[in-house]
Amino acid sequence: MPDSAESDKVFVLIIYDIIENKKRVKLAKLPQGYGFRIQKSAFEAVITKKKYKKLLKELAPFGNAEDSVRVYKIIGKGQITNIGKPLENEQEEIILI
């Protein structure tokens, strides 16, 4: 049976496509407080459900007709296959094969 702390966590993948440099730099700083960068415009994080809701609110102003931010919430025991360069900041909750 999972403990309550583990069941309160979600794995998220945040990706974005922002045209304006200033706005893109500002957005790129935001996910760093939650997880770590895996590519130039992609972040992974294992966060609580409460932080997930906060993250969505903080990201909302960045989306518009020209720009997009996508947040994928992965439920349960996800499996990640990394092909190529290994990640520098592996987290215990994430298993790389």
N, C-alpha and C positions, 0 to 999 in steps of 0.2 A: 504494500500500500504506500503510495507516494506521500511524503510529508507535505504539510500545507505550504511551506515556503517554496518547494519545488513546483507544486501545482499552480502557484500564483505567477509563475514566470512564463513568458512567451518569447519565442525566437522571431525576430523581425529582420527583413531585408529592406533597406531603404535605397531607392535609386531615383535619380533626378536628371532632368534635361532642362537647364536654365540658360537662356541666351545671353542675358546681360551679365558681364563679369562681376560687377559690384554685388549684385543680388546673389550670384552663384557662390561667391566667396562667403557671403553672410550665411547662406544656407549650409554650406559645407562645414562651417564651425558648429552648427547646431547638433548634428548627430554625434559629434565627437564626445559629447558629454554622456552619451548613452551606450556607445559601442565603439567599433573601430572600423577604419576605412579598409575595404578590400580591393577597390579599384578607384579610379579618379572620381567617379560619381556614384559610388555604391558603398554602403555601410551595412554591417551586420551588428546585431545586438541581442543580448538575452536580458530582458527587463521585466519588471513586474507589470501586471495588468494596469495598475494605477499610472505607472510611468508611460505605458503605451498610450493611454488616453491623453496624457499631457503632451506627449510627443506629437500626436496627431493635431492637437490644437496649435502647437507651435509651428508645425509645417504648413498648416492651412493657408496662411497668407501668401505663400510662394507659388501656388498654382494659379494659372490664368489661361487665357486663350492661346498664348504663345509658349508658356512654360508648363512643365509637368513634374510632379513628385509622386512616386508610387511607393506604397508601403505594403509589403507582403507579410502577413502574419502566418507563421507556420505552427500549427497545432500538434501537440503530441510529440513523440520522439521522432524528430526529423533526422534525415540522414543526408550528409553532405559529402559529395565526391569532389575532391580538389585535384584538378589535372594541371600540372605545370608548377609554377612558382609557389612554394609553400607560404602559408600565411605567417606573418611575424607575430601576431597577437592571438594565439589560440586560446579559446576559453574552455573550461572544463565541461560545460554543458554541450559543447559542439564536438562531434566526433568526425575527424577527417580520415578518409580511407584512401 
